[in-house]
Amino acid sequence: MTFTPDLVAELELLALFNLSNTQEGLKVHHVAAPQAIAAAQRLHDKGLVTQADGGYLTSLGLEAAEHAQSLVTILSVSENA
């Protein structure tokens, strides 16, 4: 499996969610980068977020965001070591 630009854009959005407050969502505005707008739509289509422009994480989305953010943390630590 390769990390396509679409997949990376989705992972970047998942990494932006605040996992310590599930009542805090994201809004991808119409003036955002086209990649971010499309990523939000794909995450919605996959059932990970509640709205096509972001919204809140679903239970599956929360799990995905936790994994995405853990991966970023792991890779960042090895980068700084």
N, C-alpha and C positions, 0 to 999 in steps of 0.2 A: 504494500500500500504506500502511495506517495502522498505527500502533503500538497494538495493542489491549492492554487490561490483562493478558490472558493472556501475550501476547508479552513485555511488559515484565517480568512476573514470571519468565519463563524466562530472559531476558537478565540479570536481577538475580542469579539463581542461578549462571549461567555465569560471571558476574563475580566470584563468591566463590571459585572454584577457584584454588589456588596453582599457577601454570604453571611455576614453577621446581622443583617436586617433584611429578611425576606419580604418585608412590606415596601421595600425600596426597589423600584423598577428602573428601566431604561427607556428613553424615548429617542429614536433615531429620526431626526428631523429631515424634511424633504430637501434641505440644502446640504445634508451630509454627503460624504463621498459615495459615489454610486455603488462601490463594493460593500459599504456598510449597509446601505439601504437594501441591497439584494440579499446580503447575509441575514439581516433581520427577517426578511420574508421567508427565506429558506428555513430558518430556525422555527418560525411559526408553522410552516408547512409540515415540519417534522414533529410538531407538538412539544417543543421545548420552551417556547414563550407564548404568552397569552394573546398578543396582538401582532399584526403584521409589521408594525413599526417598533417593536420591542415589547413593552409592557412588563409583565412580571414573569418570573420563571415558573414553569409547571413543576410537578414533582420530578418528572424525568429531566427537565431542564436544570433543576437544582443539582441533581446527581451529576449531570454532564458538566455544569459549571464548577462543581467541586473538583472533579477530575482534571478539568482544564487548568484550573488555578493551581492545583497541586503539581501538575506537570511543569507549569511556568516556574513555580518555586524551586522545584528540584533542578531544573535546567539552569536557573539563575544562580543557584548556590554553587554548582560545579563550575560555572562561568567565572564567579568571583573568587574561587579557591585558588 
